[in-house]
Amino acid sequence: MKIAFEYVNDTNGNTQAVKLPLTEWERVLNRLKKYEQAFKLRSDLKEAFQQVETLKQSKEPKQTLNDFLNEL
């Protein structure tokens, strides 16, 4: 994917910003949103598996799925 963009420089020639077409910016934001959702899902799954492992190692009585659902 080739993106047409321009650098915006200050009077000293230091890059201050990047300018790109609105359609490209929207595409970048959309892709970023998808990556954020995937990262959140991965993080949530990792946490869930850690919790399951902790529960497996615990000697305390476990709550059944039916009991959990009945509490909702």
PyMOL Python script that loads the backbone (N, CA, C, O; Angstrom):
from pymol import cmd

cmd.read_pdbstr("""\
ATOM      1  N   MET A   1       0.854  -1.178   0.000  1.00  0.00           N
ATOM      2  CA  MET A   1       0.000   0.000   0.000  1.00  0.00           C
ATOM      3  C   MET A   1       0.897   1.237   0.000  1.00  0.00           C
ATOM      4  O   MET A   1       1.706   1.430   0.908  1.00  0.00           O
ATOM      5  N   LYS A   2       0.746   2.055  -1.010  1.00  0.00           N
ATOM      6  CA  LYS A   2       1.523   3.279  -1.114  1.00  0.00           C
ATOM      7  C   LYS A   2       0.640   4.453  -0.708  1.00  0.00           C
ATOM      8  O   LYS A   2      -0.462   4.627  -1.227  1.00  0.00           O
ATOM      9  N   ILE A   3       1.140   5.250   0.224  1.00  0.00           N
ATOM     10  CA  ILE A   3       0.384   6.394   0.733  1.00  0.00           C
ATOM     11  C   ILE A   3       1.091   7.676   0.303  1.00  0.00           C
ATOM     12  O   ILE A   3       2.290   7.842   0.523  1.00  0.00           O
ATOM     13  N   ALA A   4       0.334   8.571  -0.307  1.00  0.00           N
ATOM     14  CA  ALA A   4       0.872   9.881  -0.667  1.00  0.00           C
ATOM     15  C   ALA A   4       0.788  10.784   0.557  1.00  0.00           C
ATOM     16  O   ALA A   4      -0.298  11.035   1.080  1.00  0.00           O
ATOM     17  N   PHE A   5       1.946  11.273   1.012  1.00  0.00           N
ATOM     18  CA  PHE A   5       1.951  12.148   2.174  1.00  0.00           C
ATOM     19  C   PHE A   5       3.026  13.207   2.020  1.00  0.00           C
ATOM     20  O   PHE A   5       3.901  13.102   1.160  1.00  0.00           O
ATOM     21  N   GLU A   6       2.953  14.225   2.857  1.00  0.00           N
ATOM     22  CA  GLU A   6       3.936  15.303   2.858  1.00  0.00           C
ATOM     23  C   GLU A   6       4.370  15.557   4.296  1.00  0.00           C
ATOM     24  O   GLU A   6       3.573  15.442   5.227  1.00  0.00           O
ATOM     25  N   TYR A   7       5.635  15.900   4.464  1.00  0.00           N
ATOM     26  CA  TYR A   7       6.118  16.332   5.768  1.00  0.00           C
ATOM     27  C   TYR A   7       5.921  17.830   5.891  1.00  0.00           C
ATOM     28  O   TYR A   7       6.097  18.566   4.920  1.00  0.00           O
ATOM     29  N   VAL A   8       5.559  18.280   7.073  1.00  0.00           N
ATOM     30  CA  VAL A   8       5.420  19.698   7.361  1.00  0.00           C
ATOM     31  C   VAL A   8       6.575  20.067   8.286  1.00  0.00           C
ATOM     32  O   VAL A   8       6.697  19.531   9.388  1.00  0.00           O
ATOM     33  N   ASN A   9       7.411  20.977   7.830  1.00  0.00           N
ATOM     34  CA  ASN A   9       8.608  21.366   8.580  1.00  0.00           C
ATOM     35  C   ASN A   9       8.477  22.777   9.127  1.00  0.00           C
ATOM     36  O   ASN A   9       7.756  23.608   8.575  1.00  0.00           O
ATOM     37  N   ASP A  10       9.192  23.038  10.232  1.00  0.00           N
ATOM     38  CA  ASP A  10       9.227  24.393  10.765  1.00  0.00           C
ATOM     39  C   ASP A  10      10.296  25.195  10.011  1.00  0.00           C
ATOM     40  O   ASP A  10      10.890  24.697   9.055  1.00  0.00           O
ATOM     41  N   THR A  11      10.534  26.427  10.441  1.00  0.00           N
ATOM     42  CA  THR A  11      11.480  27.292   9.731  1.00  0.00           C
ATOM     43  C   THR A  11      12.917  26.778   9.815  1.00  0.00           C
ATOM     44  O   THR A  11      13.760  27.164   9.005  1.00  0.00           O
ATOM     45  N   ASN A  12      13.200  25.914  10.785  1.00  0.00           N
ATOM     46  CA  ASN A  12      14.543  25.336  10.916  1.00  0.00           C
ATOM     47  C   ASN A  12      14.692  24.027  10.147  1.00  0.00           C
ATOM     48  O   ASN A  12      15.760  23.415  10.158  1.00  0.00           O
ATOM     49  N   GLY A  13      13.635  23.605   9.489  1.00  0.00           N
ATOM     50  CA  GLY A  13      13.686  22.368   8.723  1.00  0.00           C
ATOM     51  C   GLY A  13      13.365  21.122   9.534  1.00  0.00           C
ATOM     52  O   GLY A  13      13.488  20.008   9.024  1.00  0.00           O
ATOM     53  N   ASN A  14      12.957  21.288  10.784  1.00  0.00           N
ATOM     54  CA  ASN A  14      12.583  20.145  11.625  1.00  0.00           C
ATOM     55  C   ASN A  14      11.171  19.693  11.297  1.00  0.00           C
ATOM     56  O   ASN A  14      10.255  20.510  11.202  1.00  0.00           O
ATOM     57  N   THR A  15      11.002  18.413  11.126  1.00  0.00           N
ATOM     58  CA  THR A  15       9.681  17.865  10.822  1.00  0.00           C
ATOM     59  C   THR A  15       8.760  18.046  12.021  1.00  0.00           C
ATOM     60  O   THR A  15       9.092  17.654  13.140  1.00  0.00           O
ATOM     61  N   GLN A  16       7.601  18.646  11.773  1.00  0.00           N
ATOM     62  CA  GLN A  16       6.635  18.922  12.828  1.00  0.00           C
ATOM     63  C   GLN A  16       5.357  18.103  12.684  1.00  0.00           C
ATOM     64  O   GLN A  16       4.658  17.855  13.666  1.00  0.00           O
ATOM     65  N   ALA A  17       5.057  17.686  11.460  1.00  0.00           N
ATOM     66  CA  ALA A  17       3.804  16.968  11.222  1.00  0.00           C
ATOM     67  C   ALA A  17       3.907  16.223   9.899  1.00  0.00           C
ATOM     68  O   ALA A  17       4.833  16.421   9.112  1.00  0.00           O
ATOM     69  N   VAL A  18       2.928  15.369   9.688  1.00  0.00           N
ATOM     70  CA  VAL A  18       2.796  14.651   8.423  1.00  0.00           C
ATOM     71  C   VAL A  18       1.400  14.941   7.891  1.00  0.00           C
ATOM     72  O   VAL A  18       0.417  14.864   8.629  1.00  0.00           O
ATOM     73  N   LYS A  19       1.320  15.265   6.646  1.00  0.00           N
ATOM     74  CA  LYS A  19       0.048  15.601   6.007  1.00  0.00           C
ATOM     75  C   LYS A  19      -0.276  14.491   5.003  1.00  0.00           C
ATOM     76  O   LYS A  19       0.536  14.150   4.144  1.00  0.00           O
ATOM     77  N   LEU A  20      -1.497  13.934   5.139  1.00  0.00           N
ATOM     78  CA  LEU A  20      -1.920  12.921   4.185  1.00  0.00           C
ATOM     79  C   LEU A  20      -3.388  13.112   3.860  1.00  0.00           C
ATOM     80  O   LEU A  20      -4.120  13.740   4.625  1.00  0.00           O
ATOM     81  N   PRO A  21      -3.827  12.571   2.725  1.00  0.00           N
ATOM     82  CA  PRO A  21      -5.232  12.726   2.332  1.00  0.00           C
ATOM     83  C   PRO A  21      -6.173  12.144   3.383  1.00  0.00           C
ATOM     84  O   PRO A  21      -5.841  11.175   4.066  1.00  0.00           O
ATOM     85  N   LEU A  22      -7.342  12.747   3.498  1.00  0.00           N
ATOM     86  CA  LEU A  22      -8.321  12.338   4.501  1.00  0.00           C
ATOM     87  C   LEU A  22      -8.700  10.869   4.350  1.00  0.00           C
ATOM     88  O   LEU A  22      -8.849  10.167   5.350  1.00  0.00           O
ATOM     89  N   THR A  23      -8.858  10.397   3.124  1.00  0.00           N
ATOM     90  CA  THR A  23      -9.224   8.985   2.933  1.00  0.00           C
ATOM     91  C   THR A  23      -8.137   8.057   3.477  1.00  0.00           C
ATOM     92  O   THR A  23      -8.441   7.007   4.043  1.00  0.00           O
ATOM     93  N   GLU A  24      -6.878   8.442   3.306  1.00  0.00           N
ATOM     94  CA  GLU A  24      -5.778   7.629   3.843  1.00  0.00           C
ATOM     95  C   GLU A  24      -5.775   7.681   5.368  1.00  0.00           C
ATOM     96  O   GLU A  24      -5.552   6.665   6.027  1.00  0.00           O
ATOM     97  N   TRP A  25      -6.023   8.869   5.931  1.00  0.00           N
ATOM     98  CA  TRP A  25      -6.070   9.017   7.385  1.00  0.00           C
ATOM     99  C   TRP A  25      -7.171   8.150   7.979  1.00  0.00           C
ATOM    100  O   TRP A  25      -6.969   7.502   9.006  1.00  0.00           O
ATOM    101  N   GLU A  26      -8.333   8.136   7.337  1.00  0.00           N
ATOM    102  CA  GLU A  26      -9.442   7.302   7.809  1.00  0.00           C
ATOM    103  C   GLU A  26      -9.076   5.824   7.726  1.00  0.00           C
ATOM    104  O   GLU A  26      -9.446   5.042   8.602  1.00  0.00           O
ATOM    105  N   ARG A  27      -8.355   5.441   6.685  1.00  0.00           N
ATOM    106  CA  ARG A  27      -7.914   4.058   6.550  1.00  0.00           C
ATOM    107  C   ARG A  27      -6.924   3.691   7.667  1.00  0.00           C
ATOM    108  O   ARG A  27      -6.991   2.600   8.234  1.00  0.00           O
ATOM    109  N   VAL A  28      -6.015   4.609   7.968  1.00  0.00           N
ATOM    110  CA  VAL A  28      -5.059   4.376   9.053  1.00  0.00           C
ATOM    111  C   VAL A  28      -5.787   4.236  10.387  1.00  0.00           C
ATOM    112  O   VAL A  28      -5.486   3.332  11.168  1.00  0.00           O
ATOM    113  N   LEU A  29      -6.746   5.130  10.651  1.00  0.00           N
ATOM    114  CA  LEU A  29      -7.508   5.057  11.903  1.00  0.00           C
ATOM    115  C   LEU A  29      -8.299   3.761  12.000  1.00  0.00           C
ATOM    116  O   LEU A  29      -8.371   3.157  13.070  1.00  0.00           O
ATOM    117  N   ASN A  30      -8.890   3.330  10.898  1.00  0.00           N
ATOM    118  CA  ASN A  30      -9.661   2.092  10.883  1.00  0.00           C
ATOM    119  C   ASN A  30      -8.763   0.898  11.201  1.00  0.00           C
ATOM    120  O   ASN A  30      -9.127   0.027  11.991  1.00  0.00           O
ATOM    121  N   ARG A  31      -7.599   0.871  10.584  1.00  0.00           N
ATOM    122  CA  ARG A  31      -6.654  -0.222  10.839  1.00  0.00           C
ATOM    123  C   ARG A  31      -6.171  -0.195  12.287  1.00  0.00           C
ATOM    124  O   ARG A  31      -6.046  -1.242  12.923  1.00  0.00           O
ATOM    125  N   LEU A  32      -5.901   0.997  12.803  1.00  0.00           N
ATOM    126  CA  LEU A  32      -5.475   1.134  14.192  1.00  0.00           C
ATOM    127  C   LEU A  32      -6.555   0.619  15.140  1.00  0.00           C
ATOM    128  O   LEU A  32      -6.248  -0.059  16.120  1.00  0.00           O
ATOM    129  N   LYS A  33      -7.811   0.936  14.854  1.00  0.00           N
ATOM    130  CA  LYS A  33      -8.920   0.471  15.694  1.00  0.00           C
ATOM    131  C   LYS A  33      -8.971  -1.055  15.718  1.00  0.00           C
ATOM    132  O   LYS A  33      -9.185  -1.656  16.771  1.00  0.00           O
ATOM    133  N   LYS A  34      -8.775  -1.680  14.557  1.00  0.00           N
ATOM    134  CA  LYS A  34      -8.776  -3.138  14.490  1.00  0.00           C
ATOM    135  C   LYS A  34      -7.632  -3.735  15.294  1.00  0.00           C
ATOM    136  O   LYS A  34      -7.813  -4.736  15.987  1.00  0.00           O
ATOM    137  N   TYR A  35      -6.449  -3.122  15.204  1.00  0.00           N
ATOM    138  CA  TYR A  35      -5.307  -3.603  15.996  1.00  0.00           C
ATOM    139  C   TYR A  35      -5.568  -3.444  17.488  1.00  0.00           C
ATOM    140  O   TYR A  35      -5.227  -4.326  18.276  1.00  0.00           O
ATOM    141  N   GLU A  36      -6.168  -2.331  17.876  1.00  0.00           N
ATOM    142  CA  GLU A  36      -6.483  -2.121  19.292  1.00  0.00           C
ATOM    143  C   GLU A  36      -7.474  -3.164  19.794  1.00  0.00           C
ATOM    144  O   GLU A  36      -7.328  -3.677  20.903  1.00  0.00           O
ATOM    145  N   GLN A  37      -8.490  -3.483  18.975  1.00  0.00           N
ATOM    146  CA  GLN A  37      -9.469  -4.495  19.366  1.00  0.00           C
ATOM    147  C   GLN A  37      -8.813  -5.866  19.492  1.00  0.00           C
ATOM    148  O   GLN A  37      -9.109  -6.612  20.426  1.00  0.00           O
ATOM    149  N   ALA A  38      -7.925  -6.200  18.558  1.00  0.00           N
ATOM    150  CA  ALA A  38      -7.235  -7.490  18.607  1.00  0.00           C
ATOM    151  C   ALA A  38      -6.328  -7.558  19.828  1.00  0.00           C
ATOM    152  O   ALA A  38      -6.255  -8.591  20.492  1.00  0.00           O
ATOM    153  N   PHE A  39      -5.633  -6.457  20.127  1.00  0.00           N
ATOM    154  CA  PHE A  39      -4.760  -6.424  21.295  1.00  0.00           C
ATOM    155  C   PHE A  39      -5.562  -6.576  22.584  1.00  0.00           C
ATOM    156  O   PHE A  39      -5.149  -7.292  23.496  1.00  0.00           O
ATOM    157  N   LYS A  40      -6.710  -5.900  22.657  1.00  0.00           N
ATOM    158  CA  LYS A  40      -7.564  -6.004  23.855  1.00  0.00           C
ATOM    159  C   LYS A  40      -8.063  -7.434  24.025  1.00  0.00           C
ATOM    160  O   LYS A  40      -8.039  -7.971  25.132  1.00  0.00           O
ATOM    161  N   LEU A  41      -8.514  -8.053  22.942  1.00  0.00           N
ATOM    162  CA  LEU A  41      -8.983  -9.434  23.001  1.00  0.00           C
ATOM    163  C   LEU A  41      -7.864 -10.364  23.465  1.00  0.00           C
ATOM    164  O   LEU A  41      -8.080 -11.239  24.303  1.00  0.00           O
ATOM    165  N   ARG A  42      -6.680 -10.169  22.917  1.00  0.00           N
ATOM    166  CA  ARG A  42      -5.536 -11.003  23.308  1.00  0.00           C
ATOM    167  C   ARG A  42      -5.213 -10.817  24.792  1.00  0.00           C
ATOM    168  O   ARG A  42      -4.968 -11.788  25.508  1.00  0.00           O
ATOM    169  N   SER A  43      -5.215  -9.573  25.240  1.00  0.00           N
ATOM    170  CA  SER A  43      -4.946  -9.292  26.653  1.00  0.00           C
ATOM    171  C   SER A  43      -6.003  -9.912  27.561  1.00  0.00           C
ATOM    172  O   SER A  43      -5.679 -10.493  28.596  1.00  0.00           O
ATOM    173  N   ASP A  44      -7.273  -9.784  27.165  1.00  0.00           N
ATOM    174  CA  ASP A  44      -8.367 -10.347  27.958  1.00  0.00           C
ATOM    175  C   ASP A  44      -8.272 -11.873  28.021  1.00  0.00           C
ATOM    176  O   ASP A  44      -8.502 -12.467  29.074  1.00  0.00           O
ATOM    177  N   LEU A  45      -7.936 -12.501  26.902  1.00  0.00           N
ATOM    178  CA  LEU A  45      -7.791 -13.961  26.891  1.00  0.00           C
ATOM    179  C   LEU A  45      -6.616 -14.408  27.750  1.00  0.00           C
ATOM    180  O   LEU A  45      -6.710 -15.406  28.466  1.00  0.00           O
ATOM    181  N   LYS A  46      -5.522 -13.680  27.681  1.00  0.00           N
ATOM    182  CA  LYS A  46      -4.356 -14.014  28.499  1.00  0.00           C
ATOM    183  C   LYS A  46      -4.711 -13.937  29.983  1.00  0.00           C
ATOM    184  O   LYS A  46      -4.347 -14.818  30.763  1.00  0.00           O
ATOM    185  N   GLU A  47      -5.422 -12.878  30.365  1.00  0.00           N
ATOM    186  CA  GLU A  47      -5.843 -12.714  31.754  1.00  0.00           C
ATOM    187  C   GLU A  47      -6.789 -13.841  32.169  1.00  0.00           C
ATOM    188  O   GLU A  47      -6.682 -14.375  33.273  1.00  0.00           O
ATOM    189  N   ALA A  48      -7.718 -14.199  31.274  1.00  0.00           N
ATOM    190  CA  ALA A  48      -8.673 -15.262  31.581  1.00  0.00           C
ATOM    191  C   ALA A  48      -7.955 -16.598  31.800  1.00  0.00           C
ATOM    192  O   ALA A  48      -8.279 -17.329  32.737  1.00  0.00           O
ATOM    193  N   PHE A  49      -6.996 -16.914  30.954  1.00  0.00           N
ATOM    194  CA  PHE A  49      -6.254 -18.164  31.124  1.00  0.00           C
ATOM    195  C   PHE A  49      -5.446 -18.166  32.418  1.00  0.00           C
ATOM    196  O   PHE A  49      -5.310 -19.203  33.067  1.00  0.00           O
ATOM    197  N   GLN A  50      -4.911 -17.003  32.792  1.00  0.00           N
ATOM    198  CA  GLN A  50      -4.189 -16.909  34.066  1.00  0.00           C
ATOM    199  C   GLN A  50      -5.143 -17.130  35.237  1.00  0.00           C
ATOM    200  O   GLN A  50      -4.783 -17.781  36.219  1.00  0.00           O
ATOM    201  N   GLN A  51      -6.342 -16.598  35.139  1.00  0.00           N
ATOM    202  CA  GLN A  51      -7.330 -16.786  36.201  1.00  0.00           C
ATOM    203  C   GLN A  51      -7.746 -18.256  36.299  1.00  0.00           C
ATOM    204  O   GLN A  51      -7.914 -18.784  37.399  1.00  0.00           O
ATOM    205  N   VAL A  52      -7.910 -18.906  35.161  1.00  0.00           N
ATOM    206  CA  VAL A  52      -8.266 -20.324  35.156  1.00  0.00           C
ATOM    207  C   VAL A  52      -7.159 -21.130  35.817  1.00  0.00           C
ATOM    208  O   VAL A  52      -7.439 -22.024  36.615  1.00  0.00           O
ATOM    209  N   GLU A  53      -5.918 -20.830  35.499  1.00  0.00           N
ATOM    210  CA  GLU A  53      -4.798 -21.549  36.106  1.00  0.00           C
ATOM    211  C   GLU A  53      -4.756 -21.334  37.614  1.00  0.00           C
ATOM    212  O   GLU A  53      -4.486 -22.269  38.368  1.00  0.00           O
ATOM    213  N   THR A  54      -5.020 -20.119  38.052  1.00  0.00           N
ATOM    214  CA  THR A  54      -5.067 -19.823  39.493  1.00  0.00           C
ATOM    215  C   THR A  54      -6.185 -20.609  40.163  1.00  0.00           C
ATOM    216  O   THR A  54      -5.996 -21.162  41.246  1.00  0.00           O
ATOM    217  N   LEU A  55      -7.348 -20.660  39.521  1.00  0.00           N
ATOM    218  CA  LEU A  55      -8.471 -21.426  40.082  1.00  0.00           C
ATOM    219  C   LEU A  55      -8.152 -22.916  40.148  1.00  0.00           C
ATOM    220  O   LEU A  55      -8.507 -23.584  41.119  1.00  0.00           O
ATOM    221  N   LYS A  56      -7.492 -23.434  39.131  1.00  0.00           N
ATOM    222  CA  LYS A  56      -7.131 -24.854  39.127  1.00  0.00           C
ATOM    223  C   LYS A  56      -6.216 -25.196  40.301  1.00  0.00           C
ATOM    224  O   LYS A  56      -6.329 -26.272  40.888  1.00  0.00           O
ATOM    225  N   GLN A  57      -5.320 -24.286  40.636  1.00  0.00           N
ATOM    226  CA  GLN A  57      -4.351 -24.534  41.704  1.00  0.00           C
ATOM    227  C   GLN A  57      -4.931 -24.264  43.092  1.00  0.00           C
ATOM    228  O   GLN A  57      -4.346 -24.661  44.100  1.00  0.00           O
ATOM    229  N   SER A  58      -6.065 -23.598  43.141  1.00  0.00           N
ATOM    230  CA  SER A  58      -6.685 -23.245  44.415  1.00  0.00           C
ATOM    231  C   SER A  58      -7.346 -24.473  45.049  1.00  0.00           C
ATOM    232  O   SER A  58      -7.883 -25.340  44.359  1.00  0.00           O
ATOM    233  N   LYS A  59      -7.290 -24.518  46.364  1.00  0.00           N
ATOM    234  CA  LYS A  59      -7.934 -25.606  47.118  1.00  0.00           C
ATOM    235  C   LYS A  59      -9.368 -25.249  47.491  1.00  0.00           C
ATOM    236  O   LYS A  59     -10.109 -26.101  47.981  1.00  0.00           O
ATOM    237  N   GLU A  60      -9.764 -24.012  47.267  1.00  0.00           N
ATOM    238  CA  GLU A  60     -11.103 -23.564  47.630  1.00  0.00           C
ATOM    239  C   GLU A  60     -12.140 -24.170  46.692  1.00  0.00           C
ATOM    240  O   GLU A  60     -11.823 -24.503  45.550  1.00  0.00           O
ATOM    241  N   PRO A  61     -13.394 -24.318  47.172  1.00  0.00           N
ATOM    242  CA  PRO A  61     -14.442 -24.860  46.302  1.00  0.00           C
ATOM    243  C   PRO A  61     -14.691 -23.917  45.128  1.00  0.00           C
ATOM    244  O   PRO A  61     -14.637 -22.695  45.267  1.00  0.00           O
ATOM    245  N   LYS A  62     -14.963 -24.512  43.978  1.00  0.00           N
ATOM    246  CA  LYS A  62     -15.189 -23.731  42.770  1.00  0.00           C
ATOM    247  C   LYS A  62     -16.686 -23.524  42.533  1.00  0.00           C
ATOM    248  O   LYS A  62     -17.507 -24.355  42.918  1.00  0.00           O
ATOM    249  N   GLN A  63     -17.021 -22.420  41.902  1.00  0.00           N
ATOM    250  CA  GLN A  63     -18.402 -22.122  41.544  1.00  0.00           C
ATOM    251  C   GLN A  63     -18.696 -22.784  40.190  1.00  0.00           C
ATOM    252  O   GLN A  63     -17.891 -22.706  39.262  1.00  0.00           O
ATOM    253  N   THR A  64     -19.835 -23.420  40.097  1.00  0.00           N
ATOM    254  CA  THR A  64     -20.205 -24.053  38.832  1.00  0.00           C
ATOM    255  C   THR A  64     -20.723 -22.995  37.864  1.00  0.00           C
ATOM    256  O   THR A  64     -21.102 -21.897  38.271  1.00  0.00           O
ATOM    257  N   LEU A  65     -20.733 -23.336  36.589  1.00  0.00           N
ATOM    258  CA  LEU A  65     -21.247 -22.418  35.579  1.00  0.00           C
ATOM    259  C   LEU A  65     -22.727 -22.135  35.818  1.00  0.00           C
ATOM    260  O   LEU A  65     -23.170 -20.996  35.673  1.00  0.00           O
ATOM    261  N   ASN A  66     -23.484 -23.149  36.179  1.00  0.00           N
ATOM    262  CA  ASN A  66     -24.915 -22.951  36.465  1.00  0.00           C
ATOM    263  C   ASN A  66     -25.117 -21.973  37.617  1.00  0.00           C
ATOM    264  O   ASN A  66     -25.965 -21.085  37.537  1.00  0.00           O
ATOM    265  N   ASP A  67     -24.341 -22.134  38.687  1.00  0.00           N
ATOM    266  CA  ASP A  67     -24.461 -21.194  39.812  1.00  0.00           C
ATOM    267  C   ASP A  67     -24.120 -19.772  39.383  1.00  0.00           C
ATOM    268  O   ASP A  67     -24.799 -18.816  39.756  1.00  0.00           O
ATOM    269  N   PHE A  68     -23.066 -19.652  38.600  1.00  0.00           N
ATOM    270  CA  PHE A  68     -22.667 -18.330  38.111  1.00  0.00           C
ATOM    271  C   PHE A  68     -23.784 -17.701  37.274  1.00  0.00           C
ATOM    272  O   PHE A  68     -24.129 -16.538  37.480  1.00  0.00           O
ATOM    273  N   LEU A  69     -24.343 -18.450  36.346  1.00  0.00           N
ATOM    274  CA  LEU A  69     -25.394 -17.939  35.492  1.00  0.00           C
ATOM    275  C   LEU A  69     -26.652 -17.612  36.258  1.00  0.00           C
ATOM    276  O   LEU A  69     -27.367 -16.672  35.911  1.00  0.00           O
ATOM    277  N   ASN A  70     -26.934 -18.380  37.301  1.00  0.00           N
ATOM    278  CA  ASN A  70     -28.123 -18.114  38.126  1.00  0.00           C
ATOM    279  C   ASN A  70     -27.974 -16.805  38.912  1.00  0.00           C
ATOM    280  O   ASN A  70     -28.972 -16.179  39.267  1.00  0.00           O
ATOM    281  N   GLU A  71     -26.761 -16.401  39.176  1.00  0.00           N
ATOM    282  CA  GLU A  71     -26.541 -15.141  39.895  1.00  0.00           C
ATOM    283  C   GLU A  71     -26.797 -13.922  39.020  1.00  0.00           C
ATOM    284  O   GLU A  71     -27.011 -12.824  39.534  1.00  0.00           O
ATOM    285  N   LEU A  72     -26.777 -14.102  37.718  1.00  0.00           N
ATOM    286  CA  LEU A  72     -26.954 -12.949  36.800  1.00  0.00           C
ATOM    287  C   LEU A  72     -28.349 -12.442  36.779  1.00  0.00           C
ATOM    288  O   LEU A  72     -28.647 -11.486  36.063  1.00  0.00           O
TER     289      LEU A  72
END
""", "prot")
cmd.dss("prot")
cmd.show_as("cartoon", "prot")
cmd.util.cbc("prot")
cmd.orient("prot")
